[in-house]
Amino acid sequence: MTEGNFVDYVKLYVSSGNGGKGSAHLHREKYIDKGGPDGGDGGRGGHVIMRGNQNLWTLYNYKFKRHFKADHGQHGSRGRSTGSDGGDVYMDVPLGTVVRDKETNEILFEITEQGEERIIAKGGLGGRGNWHFKTSTNQTPRYAQPGIAGEEIEVILELKVLADVGLVGFPNAGKSTLLSVVTAAKPKIADYEFTTLKPNLGIVDYRDHQSFVIADIPGIIEGAAEGRGLGHYFLRHIERNSVLLFLIPADADDIKEQYDILLDELKRYNPEILDKERIVAISKSDMLDDELKAELKEILDVELPVDYLFISSVAQQGLQELKDKLWKLLND
């Protein structure tokens, strides 16, 4: 999937159908001049329904089409004939889609399961025909109910990527390179900050034909929790990951300080994220000789409060050990 095709935020206008009018018809046929009421009910207006689809990974289908409208219910007719219901409109979305009311910003619901269906705009009920209103004192009611109007709402769809492992790090920490090496994903890679502007997903092949999904989240900068840089547009994707893999380059001025900054940004965005399993990978470690690596290990054993390991995506060092640790965390 190219970066331009990954859409994780759209605004939509949806409207359900109006209910059909009930009929006020009075029965008439040959030799029956004054038959009773036989007006049928109006049909229900069509719903707009959101449905989870595990084969979708993006909201790209809604990039260009922003208006969705269900059909109106048909009116009732003579002979107590009920009007047909308006056709429902189904909107397939990827799992992990959050639906918000655009006006209030309130979360209406989330789609997290395959085939899960939620009505986003309910069709109006059809009006009742006049035969419902016949009484002992009013044998020929000449009125019927109008149909109820459908609903209109503007919503925001936000996609939170559903991945087992989320890559967290500063720009140019080597996340895209790691993803390209351990999966079949082909993210854009270059030696400058913010190469990745959208999350990239890749499937890691593990032992015995098993696999797990890893997501390369765009690089964090200080102040991201307040919306600086790409801000909430990528931090929300981390909420869905089971394990967080912090990637910090071996040539960083202070590895512990970078880890603390990253952790603080996540905490300020959503403290619950800190309940997830965490592991640190020291990337670009092929630049370190054995002596430097040993010195750094002595420091990190004391300073880092979580498990860590040295890797090099370019030199293919430590990658199988990393897969083993991630698999263990995911299955514990």
C-alpha angles and dihedrals in degrees: 000000000000119000092247091057094056105095117173103163129050139156118221139183116215132179131182125217127271119247116253121252121259116242123247093198122149118213113257130171140137112310091006109092099164110032122166128262115294103165113145129224124265120250124253118263117248120268125228104228129190115212131191116238119186092198092067122083101175144033090239091125088068097047094096105017109064104159125073123180129178124215124266121248117255121249122257119253142195123304091043089287111168117220116244119260119255116257115264120234117224120203114195114209134176120262110268096044116147118203118208133183103246093214099048099021087226116151107244097185145316129238110220107147135067111260093007109153127201126177108234096179120019120219118241119257118252119249120253120251123242095259088075090063099053111124137170090262097040109043096166111038109187097198136078136183122270116230120265115253119250125244128265123199140162113220140183119222116206122184119214106194114241105220133143095225128032120202111221125187149111120285114287094017091131100261096134092046091052091048092051092051101045096038139032091251117123107208122175109268128191138144097257136081124275097019086145113063098162132039115268122208128207136174115231114213109221133182122306094017092298122138146180135198123248125191126206104214117200113264120281122232128191109278093028091129088061091050101266115150108352090341117168092001090082105017090071090064091063091062092074098050120103096207129028117215110199111205115200122171119239091234093060114128092233120007094190091050092051090049091050092050092050091047092048092052091052092046093051091048096047123345091203089070088073089067089071124097112266136198132175124222118195101215129201088031091149084084089067124081120214093266095052091045091053092050092049091048091056090054096044093048087063102035107037114077094198138058115278141177140186119249140169119199093191095048092037092235124156095357098122090048088051091051090049093051093047092048091050092050092048094050099040 
